[in-house]
Amino acid sequence: MMAKISSQKQNLGEAYDLVIADLFSKLTKIKEGVIKLGDLGVLQKKERKTRSPANGKTYVYYLVSFKASPNLKKELDK
């Protein structure tokens, strides 16, 4: 029984690692856009620019936001 639980934890850990690696890969490959997460919702990546008033330099950064699907919102409100 203990070996089965240990094996399940290992499989779950490997699954998480795979999902994280895939998400990291997708986020780094797209400049701007949307990554659909099935029934969970979407991750949206947008490029933003800001100018520093101190030195006048323009800095670029990326904003990643999550928008939950209506189904997920409904389940979370229960």
ABEGO torsion letter per residue (X at the ends): XAAAAAAAAAAAAAAAAAAAAAAAAAAAABABEBBBAEAAEBBBBBBBBBBBAAAGBBBBBBBBBBBBBAAAAAAAAX
